[in-house]
Structures are given as structure tokens and as C-alpha cells.
């Protein structure tokens, strides 16, 4: 029998969430990617302006933003997505 690991949904610290938001404001892709990795699975709600900036639906979380950034990064690395401008 195989145990399927449960998805761990967590809340991130205010400092981590602020670091992510500041990285978006500065358009610092390295910091955005690092923060996004740390926010994977975070269930804290994303601020409205940030949600709109990233094109996410109402009620989206920092974890949703992290997944979007990870997906965009993966597509850019494979050449499917040509990133001519920063995410933010």
C-alpha cells in the first residue's frame, strides 16, 4: 500500500509575505522567485492590487501567486514563453 502525502497548506509569516510584495514592487525577479518558492502552499489571501497585477481571481492566495510564478518560470526556461518583460 502506498501512502499519498497530504498537501500541506500553511500560513506564511507577515515578513515573508511583505518580502514577496516588496520584490514585486522592485521588479526583482530573483527575489520574486525565491519568495515564491517559500510561499508555495500558503493560504493567506493576496492583496487586491497584487491579485489584479498578476491577473488572479478574487480570493486568490499567496500560494496561488507562487504557483503562477513557478509556472511562468518553467515555461520561460523551456522556451515556450518568451519573457520580454518582468512578471510584475
N, C-alpha and C positions, 0 to 999 in steps of 0.2 A: 504494500500500500504506500502511495506517495502522499506526503503532506504538501498541500498547496499553501505557500506562505501568504498570510493575510497582508493586504496593503496597509501600511502604517500611515494614518492621517494624523498630522500634528499641527500644533500652532507654533509659529516662529516668534522669536523674541522681537520686541519693538526695534531694537538696534539692528537686527538683521533685515527687517522689512525696510527700515529707513535707509540702510546701506544700498539696498536694491533701488529704491526710489531716487536716491541721490545719483547713483550710477546712470540711471535713465536720463536724469536731468543733464548730466555732464556728457552724455552720449559716449560713455566709456565702455566700449564693447567687452574688454577683458573683465572689468568689474561686474558688468551685467551678467556675463556668462558664469562667473564664479558665484555670484549671488543667486542666480537662477538654480544652480546645482544644489545650493544649500536650502532652497525653498521648495524643492520637489516634495509634493505631498502636503504642503501647507494649506490649511483650510481657512486661514484668515482672509476676510473679504478685501479685495483690491479697491483702492480709492477710485471714485468715479472718473476723474480726469485721466488717470493712468489706464483704466479699463478702456476708455474711449481711444486713447492714444494707440493702444495695442490692438484695437478692433475686437475686443472680447465682449461677450454678452453680459447683461446686468446680472449681478450675483456672482460674478467670476471671482476666483481666489488667486492668491499669490502662487499657489500650486499650478493653477491653470496658466498663468503667465509664464511660469518656469517651463511648463510643457511646450508652450508655443515657442519660446526662445530656443529650447533644445531642438525642436523640430526644424525651425528655421536654420539653425546652425548645422544640423545634419544634412539638410538639403543643399546648403551652400557648399559644404565640403564635397558632396558628390557631384557638384556642378549642375544639379537640377535647378537650383535657384541661384541666379547671379545677383549677389548682394552689391548693389551700386551705392546704397545709402545705408547708414546705420539703422538698426531696428527702431530706435526711439527718435 
